[in-house]
């Protein structure tokens, strides 16, 4: 499993930002290998993070190459006051089993059933 984490500080979002953000989220959900996503905000730093989970790097690459993603990347300076993307391979996850809505918990459940 892979995680792509998009960390950013926002400026001002406009209608086009929201349209592209929605289009990218919908495109991700249609890609075979998409496992889910989470969004986080750190009120102390003002940073936000969107984490997408993928079965493979090839699935992630499909989102990276999607036209809505490419358009948003070109226009990011209008909406963001800085960003960073972290691509990571998830070696393992664990927990007490109470957060079963997380994409990582769903993957663990599939692995146990196999």
N, CA, C and O atoms as CSV, one atom per row, in Angstrom:
chain,resi,resn,atom,element,x,y,z
A,1,UNK,N,N,0.844,-1.165,0.000
A,1,UNK,CA,C,0.000,0.000,0.000
A,1,UNK,C,C,0.894,1.233,0.000
A,1,UNK,O,O,1.995,1.231,0.551
A,2,UNK,N,N,0.381,2.299,-0.642
A,2,UNK,CA,C,1.093,3.569,-0.713
A,2,UNK,C,C,0.177,4.678,-0.215
A,2,UNK,O,O,-1.047,4.579,-0.301
A,3,UNK,N,N,0.786,5.727,0.302
A,3,UNK,CA,C,0.039,6.906,0.718
A,3,UNK,C,C,0.658,8.121,0.040
A,3,UNK,O,O,1.877,8.285,0.015
A,4,UNK,N,N,-0.192,8.951,-0.498
A,4,UNK,CA,C,0.266,10.238,-1.023
A,4,UNK,C,C,-0.362,11.313,-0.148
A,4,UNK,O,O,-1.585,11.423,-0.053
A,5,UNK,N,N,0.490,12.099,0.485
A,5,UNK,CA,C,0.031,13.132,1.406
A,5,UNK,C,C,0.326,14.492,0.806
A,5,UNK,O,O,1.475,14.831,0.525
A,6,UNK,N,N,-0.724,15.259,0.616
A,6,UNK,CA,C,-0.626,16.608,0.077
A,6,UNK,C,C,-0.813,17.572,1.242
A,6,UNK,O,O,-1.919,17.721,1.763
A,7,UNK,N,N,0.284,18.231,1.652
A,7,UNK,CA,C,0.287,19.147,2.780
A,7,UNK,C,C,0.351,20.564,2.220
A,7,UNK,O,O,1.175,20.857,1.354
A,8,UNK,N,N,-0.521,21.442,2.716
A,8,UNK,CA,C,-0.551,22.783,2.146
A,8,UNK,C,C,-1.059,23.815,3.149
A,8,UNK,O,O,-1.683,23.495,4.161
A,9,UNK,N,N,-0.760,25.057,2.818
A,9,UNK,CA,C,-1.296,26.202,3.554
A,9,UNK,C,C,-2.130,26.987,2.558
A,9,UNK,O,O,-1.657,27.340,1.477
A,10,UNK,N,N,-3.363,27.255,2.925
A,10,UNK,CA,C,-4.249,27.886,1.955
A,10,UNK,C,C,-4.165,29.403,1.990
A,10,UNK,O,O,-3.886,30.028,3.014
A,11,UNK,N,N,-4.422,29.958,0.811
A,11,UNK,CA,C,-4.632,31.399,0.664
A,11,UNK,C,C,-6.150,31.580,0.610
A,11,UNK,O,O,-6.855,31.348,1.593
A,12,UNK,N,N,-6.630,31.996,-0.552
A,12,UNK,CA,C,-8.059,32.189,-0.760
A,12,UNK,C,C,-8.538,31.195,-1.820
A,12,UNK,O,O,-7.981,31.144,-2.917
A,13,UNK,N,N,-9.549,30.421,-1.504
A,13,UNK,CA,C,-10.114,29.480,-2.468
A,13,UNK,C,C,-11.259,30.166,-3.208
A,13,UNK,O,O,-12.059,30.890,-2.614
A,14,UNK,N,N,-11.319,29.924,-4.517
A,14,UNK,CA,C,-12.414,30.465,-5.316
A,14,UNK,C,C,-13.231,29.311,-5.897
A,14,UNK,O,O,-12.973,28.144,-5.599
A,15,UNK,N,N,-14.201,29.641,-6.711
A,15,UNK,CA,C,-15.087,28.619,-7.277
A,15,UNK,C,C,-14.300,27.610,-8.115
A,15,UNK,O,O,-14.590,26.415,-8.063
A,16,UNK,N,N,-13.324,28.062,-8.874
A,16,UNK,CA,C,-12.553,27.139,-9.720
A,16,UNK,C,C,-11.764,26.157,-8.865
A,16,UNK,O,O,-11.664,24.980,-9.210
A,17,UNK,N,N,-11.205,26.625,-7.756
A,17,UNK,CA,C,-10.504,25.714,-6.858
A,17,UNK,C,C,-11.436,24.596,-6.405
A,17,UNK,O,O,-11.085,23.418,-6.475
A,18,UNK,N,N,-12.621,24.972,-5.943
A,18,UNK,CA,C,-13.568,23.979,-5.429
A,18,UNK,C,C,-14.012,23.014,-6.529
A,18,UNK,O,O,-14.190,21.825,-6.264
A,19,UNK,N,N,-14.191,23.500,-7.747
A,19,UNK,CA,C,-14.544,22.629,-8.875
A,19,UNK,C,C,-13.442,21.611,-9.141
A,19,UNK,O,O,-13.712,20.419,-9.287
A,20,UNK,N,N,-12.215,22.079,-9.204
A,20,UNK,CA,C,-11.090,21.177,-9.462
A,20,UNK,C,C,-10.870,20.211,-8.310
A,20,UNK,O,O,-10.592,19.033,-8.534
A,21,UNK,N,N,-10.991,20.693,-7.092
A,21,UNK,CA,C,-10.826,19.833,-5.922
A,21,UNK,C,C,-11.839,18.683,-5.965
A,21,UNK,O,O,-11.494,17.529,-5.711
A,22,UNK,N,N,-13.076,19.011,-6.287
A,22,UNK,CA,C,-14.121,17.986,-6.397
A,22,UNK,C,C,-13.835,17.034,-7.552
A,22,UNK,O,O,-14.003,15.823,-7.411
A,23,UNK,N,N,-13.408,17.564,-8.682
A,23,UNK,CA,C,-13.102,16.728,-9.847
A,23,UNK,C,C,-11.958,15.765,-9.550
A,23,UNK,O,O,-11.995,14.604,-9.958
A,24,UNK,N,N,-10.945,16.250,-8.842
A,24,UNK,CA,C,-9.801,15.394,-8.496
A,24,UNK,C,C,-10.242,14.298,-7.531
A,24,UNK,O,O,-9.853,13.141,-7.691
A,25,UNK,N,N,-11.042,14.647,-6.539
A,25,UNK,CA,C,-11.531,13.645,-5.577
A,25,UNK,C,C,-12.366,12.581,-6.285
A,25,UNK,O,O,-12.224,11.391,-6.003
A,26,UNK,N,N,-13.223,12.999,-7.191
A,26,UNK,CA,C,-14.054,12.040,-7.927
A,26,UNK,C,C,-13.198,11.170,-8.856
A,26,UNK,O,O,-13.430,9.966,-8.970
A,27,UNK,N,N,-12.225,11.772,-9.508
A,27,UNK,CA,C,-11.332,11.012,-10.391
A,27,UNK,C,C,-10.575,9.957,-9.598
A,27,UNK,O,O,-10.441,8.819,-10.048
A,28,UNK,N,N,-10.080,10.325,-8.424
A,28,UNK,CA,C,-9.335,9.376,-7.591
A,28,UNK,C,C,-10.195,8.165,-7.269
A,28,UNK,O,O,-9.725,7.030,-7.351
A,29,UNK,N,N,-11.447,8.395,-6.904
A,29,UNK,CA,C,-12.343,7.301,-6.515
A,29,UNK,C,C,-12.636,6.343,-7.666
A,29,UNK,O,O,-13.018,5.197,-7.431
A,30,UNK,N,N,-12.464,6.794,-8.892
A,30,UNK,CA,C,-12.729,5.960,-10.066
A,30,UNK,C,C,-11.511,5.142,-10.508
A,30,UNK,O,O,-11.633,4.260,-11.357
A,31,UNK,N,N,-10.366,5.425,-9.949
A,31,UNK,CA,C,-9.132,4.747,-10.358
A,31,UNK,C,C,-9.032,3.391,-9.663
A,31,UNK,O,O,-9.099,3.318,-8.436
A,32,UNK,N,N,-8.872,2.316,-10.441
A,32,UNK,CA,C,-8.638,1.013,-9.806
A,32,UNK,C,C,-7.368,1.088,-8.953
A,32,UNK,O,O,-6.316,1.517,-9.430
A,33,UNK,N,N,-7.474,0.676,-7.714
A,33,UNK,CA,C,-6.335,0.760,-6.807
A,33,UNK,C,C,-6.466,1.876,-5.790
A,33,UNK,O,O,-5.648,1.975,-4.876
A,34,UNK,N,N,-7.484,2.720,-5.930
A,34,UNK,CA,C,-7.766,3.747,-4.919
A,34,UNK,C,C,-8.362,3.051,-3.707
A,34,UNK,O,O,-9.295,2.259,-3.844
A,35,UNK,N,N,-7.832,3.339,-2.516
A,35,UNK,CA,C,-8.293,2.679,-1.301
A,35,UNK,C,C,-9.075,3.595,-0.365
A,35,UNK,O,O,-9.832,3.115,0.478
A,36,UNK,N,N,-8.902,4.895,-0.502
A,36,UNK,CA,C,-9.605,5.836,0.359
A,36,UNK,C,C,-8.759,7.048,0.647
A,36,UNK,O,O,-7.639,7.182,0.154
A,37,UNK,N,N,-9.313,7.927,1.452
A,37,UNK,CA,C,-8.599,9.166,1.766
A,37,UNK,C,C,-9.024,9.702,3.126
A,37,UNK,O,O,-10.062,9.331,3.675
A,38,UNK,N,N,-8.192,10.579,3.642
A,38,UNK,CA,C,-8.440,11.278,4.890
A,38,UNK,C,C,-7.978,12.720,4.721
A,38,UNK,O,O,-7.110,13.004,3.895
A,39,UNK,N,N,-8.550,13.623,5.493
A,39,UNK,CA,C,-8.115,15.022,5.484
A,39,UNK,C,C,-7.873,15.449,6.921
A,39,UNK,O,O,-8.623,15.081,7.824
A,40,UNK,N,N,-6.819,16.228,7.125
A,40,UNK,CA,C,-6.425,16.659,8.461
A,40,UNK,C,C,-6.073,18.129,8.442
A,40,UNK,O,O,-5.621,18.659,7.426
A,41,UNK,N,N,-6.283,18.785,9.570
A,41,UNK,CA,C,-5.897,20.184,9.714
A,41,UNK,C,C,-5.182,20.362,11.045
A,41,UNK,O,O,-5.598,19.815,12.066
A,42,UNK,N,N,-4.108,21.130,11.020
A,42,UNK,CA,C,-3.379,21.469,12.234
A,42,UNK,C,C,-3.673,22.935,12.550
A,42,UNK,O,O,-3.111,23.822,11.907
A,43,UNK,N,N,-4.536,23.206,13.521
A,43,UNK,CA,C,-4.906,24.588,13.814
A,43,UNK,C,C,-3.726,25.446,14.292
A,43,UNK,O,O,-3.746,26.663,14.108
A,44,UNK,N,N,-2.722,24.850,14.889
A,44,UNK,CA,C,-1.568,25.619,15.376
A,44,UNK,C,C,-0.703,26.132,14.233
A,44,UNK,O,O,-0.238,27.272,14.269
A,45,UNK,N,N,-0.484,25.292,13.212
A,45,UNK,CA,C,0.376,25.696,12.108
A,45,UNK,C,C,-0.411,26.266,10.936
A,45,UNK,O,O,0.155,26.943,10.079
A,46,UNK,N,N,-1.706,25.998,10.893
A,46,UNK,CA,C,-2.520,26.426,9.761
A,46,UNK,C,C,-2.370,25.525,8.548
A,46,UNK,O,O,-2.879,25.842,7.472
A,47,UNK,N,N,-1.676,24.402,8.710
A,47,UNK,CA,C,-1.470,23.480,7.595
A,47,UNK,C,C,-2.627,22.483,7.494
A,47,UNK,O,O,-3.217,22.082,8.498
A,48,UNK,N,N,-2.927,22.102,6.273
A,48,UNK,CA,C,-3.927,21.079,5.995
A,48,UNK,C,C,-3.237,19.938,5.268
A,48,UNK,O,O,-2.198,20.130,4.638
A,49,UNK,N,N,-3.823,18.746,5.360
A,49,UNK,CA,C,-3.248,17.588,4.666
A,49,UNK,C,C,-4.374,16.709,4.143
A,49,UNK,O,O,-5.333,16.408,4.853
A,50,UNK,N,N,-4.236,16.309,2.903
A,50,UNK,CA,C,-5.100,15.299,2.303
A,50,UNK,C,C,-4.239,14.070,2.061
A,50,UNK,O,O,-3.200,14.153,1.407
A,51,UNK,N,N,-4.668,12.935,2.587
A,51,UNK,CA,C,-3.924,11.689,2.437
A,51,UNK,C,C,-4.755,10.736,1.599
A,51,UNK,O,O,-5.875,10.386,1.970
A,52,UNK,N,N,-4.206,10.318,0.466
A,52,UNK,CA,C,-4.846,9.327,-0.395
A,52,UNK,C,C,-4.084,8.014,-0.237
A,52,UNK,O,O,-2.855,8.005,-0.166
A,53,UNK,N,N,-4.822,6.909,-0.184
A,53,UNK,CA,C,-4.217,5.573,-0.055
A,53,UNK,C,C,-4.416,4.800,-1.353
A,53,UNK,O,O,-5.488,4.844,-1.958
A,54,UNK,N,N,-3.372,4.094,-1.772
A,54,UNK,CA,C,-3.344,3.418,-3.068
A,54,UNK,C,C,-2.805,2.005,-2.930
A,54,UNK,O,O,-1.962,1.736,-2.074
A,55,UNK,N,N,-3.290,1.112,-3.766
A,55,UNK,CA,C,-2.733,-0.244,-3.819
A,55,UNK,C,C,-1.371,-0.263,-4.488
A,55,UNK,O,O,-0.537,-1.115,-4.179
A,56,UNK,N,N,-1.136,0.682,-5.413
A,56,UNK,CA,C,0.112,0.653,-6.184
A,56,UNK,C,C,0.518,2.060,-6.599
A,56,UNK,O,O,-0.285,2.993,-6.582
A,57,UNK,N,N,1.774,2.183,-6.968
A,57,UNK,CA,C,2.252,3.457,-7.505
A,57,UNK,C,C,1.629,3.740,-8.864
A,57,UNK,O,O,1.436,4.900,-9.229
A,58,UNK,N,N,1.315,2.695,-9.613
A,58,UNK,CA,C,0.677,2.881,-10.918
A,58,UNK,C,C,-0.698,3.537,-10.760
A,58,UNK,O,O,-1.074,4.382,-11.572
A,59,UNK,N,N,-1.440,3.158,-9.736
A,59,UNK,CA,C,-2.743,3.775,-9.486
A,59,UNK,C,C,-2.561,5.254,-9.137
A,59,UNK,O,O,-3.282,6.107,-9.656
A,60,UNK,N,N,-1.616,5.555,-8.275
A,60,UNK,CA,C,-1.323,6.940,-7.917
A,60,UNK,C,C,-0.923,7.734,-9.156
A,60,UNK,O,O,-1.354,8.874,-9.327
A,61,UNK,N,N,-0.114,7.146,-10.009
A,61,UNK,CA,C,0.349,7.836,-11.218
A,61,UNK,C,C,-0.826,8.227,-12.106
A,61,UNK,O,O,-0.777,9.259,-12.776
A,62,UNK,N,N,-1.873,7.422,-12.120
A,62,UNK,CA,C,-3.059,7.751,-12.918
A,62,UNK,C,C,-3.689,9.054,-12.425
A,62,UNK,O,O,-4.146,9.862,-13.233
A,63,UNK,N,N,-3.716,9.263,-11.125
A,63,UNK,CA,C,-4.259,10.517,-10.604
A,63,UNK,C,C,-3.324,11.679,-10.935
A,63,UNK,O,O,-3.778,12.756,-11.320
A,64,UNK,N,N,-2.044,11.462,-10.786
A,64,UNK,CA,C,-1.068,12.515,-11.078
A,64,UNK,C,C,-1.214,13.010,-12.516
A,64,UNK,O,O,-1.034,14.196,-12.789
A,65,UNK,N,N,-1.537,12.102,-13.428
A,65,UNK,CA,C,-1.651,12.448,-14.847
A,65,UNK,C,C,-3.051,12.900,-15.252
A,65,UNK,O,O,-3.262,13.248,-16.413
A,66,UNK,N,N,-4.006,12.906,-14.336
A,66,UNK,CA,C,-5.372,13.299,-14.666
A,66,UNK,C,C,-5.403,14.790,-15.030
A,66,UNK,O,O,-4.735,15.593,-14.379
A,67,UNK,N,N,-6.174,15.171,-16.066
A,67,UNK,CA,C,-6.214,16.576,-16.495
A,67,UNK,C,C,-6.603,17.569,-15.390
A,67,UNK,O,O,-6.035,18.659,-15.331
A,68,UNK,N,N,-7.543,17.224,-14.526
A,68,UNK,CA,C,-7.937,18.137,-13.451
A,68,UNK,C,C,-6.777,18.352,-12.477
A,68,UNK,O,O,-6.567,19.462,-11.990
A,69,UNK,N,N,-6.031,17.292,-12.199
A,69,UNK,CA,C,-4.873,17.424,-11.308
A,69,UNK,C,C,-3.803,18.299,-11.951
A,69,UNK,O,O,-3.213,19.152,-11.287
A,70,UNK,N,N,-3.554,18.093,-13.226
A,70,UNK,CA,C,-2.543,18.894,-13.921
A,70,UNK,C,C,-2.938,20.367,-13.955
A,70,UNK,O,O,-2.088,21.242,-13.791
A,71,UNK,N,N,-4.233,20.646,-14.169
A,71,UNK,CA,C,-4.700,22.034,-14.181
A,71,UNK,C,C,-4.534,22.668,-12.797
A,71,UNK,O,O,-4.066,23.800,-12.681
A,72,UNK,N,N,-4.915,21.943,-11.763
A,72,UNK,CA,C,-4.789,22.464,-10.403
A,72,UNK,C,C,-3.329,22.724,-10.044
A,72,UNK,O,O,-3.008,23.716,-9.391
A,73,UNK,N,N,-2.464,21.838,-10.472
A,73,UNK,CA,C,-1.038,22.009,-10.170
A,73,UNK,C,C,-0.500,23.289,-10.817
A,73,UNK,O,O,0.301,24.004,-10.215
A,74,UNK,N,N,-0.939,23.570,-12.032
A,74,UNK,CA,C,-0.487,24.781,-12.724
A,74,UNK,C,C,-0.980,26.058,-12.034
A,74,UNK,O,O,-0.304,27.085,-12.073
A,75,UNK,N,N,-2.163,25.992,-11.400
A,75,UNK,CA,C,-2.784,27.183,-10.812
A,75,UNK,C,C,-2.595,27.271,-9.295
A,75,UNK,O,O,-3.129,28.185,-8.665
A,76,UNK,N,N,-1.857,26.351,-8.708
A,76,UNK,CA,C,-1.780,26.263,-7.243
A,76,UNK,C,C,-1.336,27.548,-6.559
A,76,UNK,O,O,-1.789,27.825,-5.449
A,77,UNK,N,N,-0.485,28.328,-7.167
A,77,UNK,CA,C,0.026,29.541,-6.521
A,77,UNK,C,C,-1.079,30.556,-6.238
A,77,UNK,O,O,-0.934,31.393,-5.347
A,78,UNK,N,N,-2.176,30.493,-6.982
A,78,UNK,CA,C,-3.296,31.409,-6.748
A,78,UNK,C,C,-4.057,31.041,-5.472
A,78,UNK,O,O,-4.688,31.901,-4.857
A,79,UNK,N,N,-3.999,29.771,-5.074
A,79,UNK,CA,C,-4.809,29.282,-3.959
A,79,UNK,C,C,-4.002,28.865,-2.730
A,79,UNK,O,O,-4.534,28.809,-1.622
A,80,UNK,N,N,-2.739,28.578,-2.930
A,80,UNK,CA,C,-1.934,28.012,-1.845
A,80,UNK,C,C,-0.759,28.907,-1.494
A,80,UNK,O,O,-0.160,29.554,-2.352
A,81,UNK,N,N,-0.452,28.923,-0.209
A,81,UNK,CA,C,0.709,29.649,0.289
A,81,UNK,C,C,1.780,28.630,0.670
A,81,UNK,O,O,2.339,28.666,1.765
A,82,UNK,N,N,2.046,27.724,-0.265
A,82,UNK,CA,C,3.038,26.680,-0.071
A,82,UNK,C,C,2.421,25.299,0.006
A,82,UNK,O,O,1.312,25.127,0.513
A,83,UNK,N,N,3.153,24.312,-0.504
A,83,UNK,CA,C,2.690,22.924,-0.434
A,83,UNK,C,C,3.866,21.970,-0.491
A,83,UNK,O,O,4.969,22.329,-0.905
A,84,UNK,N,N,3.604,20.763,-0.070
A,84,UNK,CA,C,4.564,19.667,-0.175
A,84,UNK,C,C,3.779,18.380,-0.359
A,84,UNK,O,O,2.709,18.208,0.226
A,85,UNK,N,N,4.309,17.485,-1.167
A,85,UNK,CA,C,3.699,16.179,-1.383
A,85,UNK,C,C,4.667,15.126,-0.866
A,85,UNK,O,O,5.858,15.153,-1.178
A,86,UNK,N,N,4.150,14.209,-0.082
A,86,UNK,CA,C,4.955,13.107,0.452
A,86,UNK,C,C,4.345,11.813,-0.079
A,86,UNK,O,O,3.175,11.521,0.171
A,87,UNK,N,N,5.141,11.043,-0.809
A,87,UNK,CA,C,4.721,9.735,-1.303
A,87,UNK,C,C,5.450,8.701,-0.464
A,87,UNK,O,O,6.677,8.721,-0.368
A,88,UNK,N,N,4.695,7.801,0.141
A,88,UNK,CA,C,5.335,6.822,1.020
A,88,UNK,C,C,4.734,5.442,0.839
A,88,UNK,O,O,3.558,5.291,0.508
A,89,UNK,N,N,5.561,4.448,1.062
A,89,UNK,CA,C,5.099,3.065,1.062
A,89,UNK,C,C,4.751,2.704,2.502
A,89,UNK,O,O,5.550,2.908,3.416
A,90,UNK,N,N,3.568,2.176,2.687
A,90,UNK,CA,C,3.115,1.798,4.028
A,90,UNK,C,C,3.602,0.379,4.297
A,90,UNK,O,O,3.198,-0.568,3.622
A,91,UNK,N,N,4.460,0.249,5.273
A,91,UNK,CA,C,5.016,-1.056,5.603
A,91,UNK,C,C,4.085,-1.862,6.486
A,91,UNK,O,O,3.988,-3.081,6.344
A,92,UNK,N,N,3.402,-1.190,7.395
A,92,UNK,CA,C,2.434,-1.872,8.257
A,92,UNK,C,C,1.573,-0.822,8.935
A,92,UNK,O,O,1.953,0.342,9.064
A,93,UNK,N,N,0.421,-1.262,9.355
A,93,UNK,CA,C,-0.453,-0.440,10.184
A,93,UNK,C,C,-0.953,-1.315,11.325
A,93,UNK,O,O,-1.020,-2.537,11.195
A,94,UNK,N,N,-1.297,-0.696,12.422
A,94,UNK,CA,C,-1.861,-1.449,13.533
A,94,UNK,C,C,-2.656,-0.500,14.408
A,94,UNK,O,O,-2.504,0.718,14.313
A,95,UNK,N,N,-3.490,-1.048,15.245
A,95,UNK,CA,C,-4.303,-0.251,16.150
A,95,UNK,C,C,-5.187,-1.161,16.978
A,95,UNK,O,O,-5.010,-2.379,16.992
A,96,UNK,N,N,-6.133,-0.560,17.662
A,96,UNK,CA,C,-7.014,-1.350,18.529
A,96,UNK,C,C,-8.257,-1.861,17.803
A,96,UNK,O,O,-9.089,-2.537,18.409
A,97,UNK,N,N,-8.391,-1.548,16.519
A,97,UNK,CA,C,-9.513,-2.055,15.733
A,97,UNK,C,C,-10.786,-1.234,15.839
A,97,UNK,O,O,-11.811,-1.625,15.279
A,98,UNK,N,N,-10.754,-0.124,16.530
A,98,UNK,CA,C,-11.961,0.684,16.716
A,98,UNK,C,C,-12.182,1.718,15.617
A,98,UNK,O,O,-13.256,2.316,15.549
A,99,UNK,N,N,-11.206,1.939,14.767
A,99,UNK,CA,C,-11.321,2.921,13.688
A,99,UNK,C,C,-11.470,2.212,12.349
A,99,UNK,O,O,-10.683,2.433,11.429
A,100,UNK,N,N,-12.477,1.366,12.246
A,100,UNK,CA,C,-12.618,0.525,11.063
A,100,UNK,C,C,-13.026,1.283,9.806
A,100,UNK,O,O,-13.036,0.686,8.729
A,101,UNK,N,N,-13.363,2.569,9.889
A,101,UNK,CA,C,-13.701,3.345,8.705
A,101,UNK,C,C,-12.454,3.837,7.959
A,101,UNK,O,O,-12.551,4.293,6.819
A,102,UNK,N,N,-11.296,3.745,8.597
A,102,UNK,CA,C,-10.068,4.183,7.935
A,102,UNK,C,C,-9.720,3.253,6.775
A,102,UNK,O,O,-9.919,2.042,6.874
A,103,UNK,N,N,-9.202,3.805,5.675
A,103,UNK,CA,C,-8.781,2.944,4.562
A,103,UNK,C,C,-7.753,1.903,4.988
A,103,UNK,O,O,-7.778,0.779,4.487
A,104,UNK,N,N,-6.857,2.249,5.895
A,104,UNK,CA,C,-5.834,1.306,6.337
A,104,UNK,C,C,-6.455,0.130,7.089
A,104,UNK,O,O,-5.988,-1.001,6.956
A,105,UNK,N,N,-7.493,0.382,7.869
A,105,UNK,CA,C,-8.170,-0.700,8.589
A,105,UNK,C,C,-8.866,-1.638,7.615
A,105,UNK,O,O,-8.895,-2.850,7.825
A,106,UNK,N,N,-9.418,-1.083,6.563
A,106,UNK,CA,C,-10.083,-1.901,5.555
A,106,UNK,C,C,-9.089,-2.825,4.846
A,106,UNK,O,O,-9.406,-3.974,4.539
A,107,UNK,N,N,-7.892,-2.313,4.594
A,107,UNK,CA,C,-6.841,-3.123,3.981
A,107,UNK,C,C,-6.446,-4.252,4.915
A,107,UNK,O,O,-6.281,-5.391,4.478
A,108,UNK,N,N,-6.290,-3.945,6.205
A,108,UNK,CA,C,-5.945,-4.990,7.176
A,108,UNK,C,C,-7.023,-6.067,7.220
A,108,UNK,O,O,-6.710,-7.253,7.311
A,109,UNK,N,N,-8.268,-5.670,7.158
A,109,UNK,CA,C,-9.374,-6.640,7.182
A,109,UNK,C,C,-9.318,-7.555,5.968
A,109,UNK,O,O,-9.552,-8.758,6.088
A,110,UNK,N,N,-9.008,-6.995,4.794
A,110,UNK,CA,C,-8.861,-7.811,3.583
A,110,UNK,C,C,-7.714,-8.799,3.727
A,110,UNK,O,O,-7.829,-9.960,3.334
A,111,UNK,N,N,-6.601,-8.328,4.295
A,111,UNK,CA,C,-5.433,-9.199,4.459
A,111,UNK,C,C,-5.729,-10.339,5.418
A,111,UNK,O,O,-5.288,-11.466,5.192
A,112,UNK,N,N,-6.471,-10.063,6.487
A,112,UNK,CA,C,-6.824,-11.124,7.432
A,112,UNK,C,C,-7.726,-12.163,6.779
A,112,UNK,O,O,-7.600,-13.360,7.038
A,113,UNK,N,N,-8.642,-11.692,5.924
A,113,UNK,CA,C,-9.590,-12.605,5.278
A,113,UNK,C,C,-8.915,-13.479,4.224
A,113,UNK,O,O,-9.408,-14.561,3.901
A,114,UNK,N,N,-7.807,-13.018,3.697
A,114,UNK,CA,C,-7.127,-13.765,2.613
A,114,UNK,C,C,-6.363,-14.960,3.104
A,114,UNK,O,O,-5.750,-15.670,2.308
